[in-house]
Amino acid sequence: MKAWCCSNIAEPYVLLHLQEFIDEIKEQYAELRDEFYAGLEDRRYLSLEDAQAKALKVDWTAPENAPVAPARPGVTVYESYDIEDVLPYIDWNPFFQVGG
């Protein structure tokens, strides 16, 4: 008895609709490209000199810009916290982000 797999079952459908799928993707990308380029027309850029003139200027010698020493230098270990109390403060996004 010959074993069937997904590719044997799906192949006729894929072959029938492949060009339609490719054309649809090409159309979607053409729309995205047109929208992107249309958005570029509305942008107004500064010259390098104007941008540098508008740059943030910080006086690092001023006392209010001096770095603050930590209240407890070194490593602080917290050993007796219930995980349920900490969970609402954890940002889980970095754990689930996929490169790309």
N, C-alpha and C positions, 0 to 999 in steps of 0.2 A: 504494500500500500504506500502510495506517495504522500509524503508529509506536505502540508500546505503552510505557507507563512504569509505574513501580512503583505509582502511585496507582490506575491502571486495574485492576491485578491485585489489590491489597490492599483496594480499596474495599468489595467485597462482604463480605469477612471482617470488616472494621472495622465496617461497618454492623450486621452480625449480632451482634457481641460488644461493641459500644460501651456499651450500658446495663449489661451485666455488669461491664465494666471500671470504669465510673463507680461502680457500687454497691460494688465491692470496695475502691476507693480511699476512698470515704466511710466504709466500715466500718473500714479501717485507721486513718484519721484520728480516728474516734470512739474507738477503743481507745487511741491515743496520747494523746488529750485526757484520757480517763478516768484513765490511768496518771499523767499529769502532775498532775492535780488531786488524786489520791490521795496523791501524794508531798508535796503542799503541806500536807496535814493533819498530817503528822508533824513539821513544822518548828516550832521554838520560837524566837521572836524576842525580842531584848532591847529595852527601851525605849531611846530616844536617850540619856538620861542614864546608864543602865547601860553602854551600849556606849562612850560617851565615857569613863566611869570606867575601863573595861578597856583603853583604847587604849594602845598602846606609847608610853612616855615616854622620850625620848632627850635626854640632856644634851649638846647640841652644843658646849658650851664645854669639856667634858672632853677631855684630851689624847688618849685612846684613840679618840675620835670625830673627831679632826682629819683632814682629807684628806691623803693621802700624795702627795708630789710624784713624778712619774714619773722613773725612772732615766735615761731618754733623752728629754728633751722635744723636741718637734717631730715631723717626719715621718721615719720610718725606712723605707728601701726595701731590700727583699731581692730581689736580681736573679738569684742563681745557684742556685735550688732546682729540682730536677726535679719536674715536676707529679705524677708517680707517687708521690713521697714525701709530697705535700701532700694528695692526694685523700682519704685516710682521715679527715682532720680537717675536711673541708668538710661543713657541714650543708646538705643539698640541699633540705630541706623548703620554705624560703621561695621557691625557684625553681619549685616545683610546686604551691603552694597556689593555689586559685582562690577569689576573693572570694565572700562569700555569707553 
